[in-house]
Amino acid sequence: MPLVGIAKAAAAAPVLEAKRAVSYSHLSTGKWINRVVDSRYSFDWSINPYRGCEMACQYCYARYTHEFMELREPRDFETKIFAKTWNAAAFRHELSKIPLSQAIAIGTATDPYQHAERRYELTRRILEVFGQSSGRKIWITTKSDLPTRDIDLLERVARRNLLYINFTITTLDTDIARGLEPGAPRPDLRLKALSALQARGIHCGVMASPVLPGINDSEEHLEQLAVAAREAGAKWFGGAVLFLKSPTREVFWNYLKENHPELLQRYESDYTSARPPREYQIQMENRFEDIRHRNKLSRKTTPYLPPDWESGRQLSLALYPSG
Ligand code: SF4
């Protein structure tokens, strides 16, 4: 069958560099900023500068997005990385059409501060555009400590716009983190980055997503994480339970077999669909609520008045973080 659309573009993308098992390619894109139609999210638009992610989280729900490019080997997502070809004029043009009242999230599918960002600096270029705008609501989600590279730029963005940075930290246990998120910076480095950004007036929080039954979901485990997040300066704390569908399911099952064989049976009965039973989800929601209450952490972002926010423009709403 002839390749079409994104699969055709991916097949034709010139390889920029192949190092070890990872290759990097440029991918042309007709659209930088995409509409979010799912009403469960509190942002209206998403930006994902990269396709694929070397952090290789075993539970990464975005693995299916490589199938759109006809890349179907289980590890393709973490070894064939595509950097979108930067076009500042096109990006500015798209942005100019988005009303200031609508929130924009960077990193909804793949991490905007993944390793490829050290080479291609796409997230940095996007932030440079936001650094010249004012009155926008911007949301970044990452599992990296690389935002500290851009601390001056992020500070500039946060002075003129509502900027929130969401650090995903599933565990403080480095052994668990190494197995689950083999390519991600250590959890303590992420907390250190959060602390550095928070000290510069950039609002940050922690999401313990995904919550994995029997691995990081105990009261004690999440409480320790919340305490560390609070001490680092996080303003909000939360987490969503693991969402599992193919091809992530196959990758995660292999992880379980190697690392937690005793949990296989539980997952097989809990994950007959993409989500665990509703009772478990409610139990976790209540657990997070109690932990937030004890640690005086918010469930959502807290609005603040950016020092250089254009006067006369209404300042509104807090965002509910997602995974
Ligand atoms: S950092 Fe995010 S995008 Fe990258 S592999 Fe992990 S979950 Fe997926």
Residues whose N, C-alpha, C, O or C-beta is under 5 A from the ligand:
A	BS01	SF4	C53 M55 A56 C57 C60 A109 T110 D111 K143
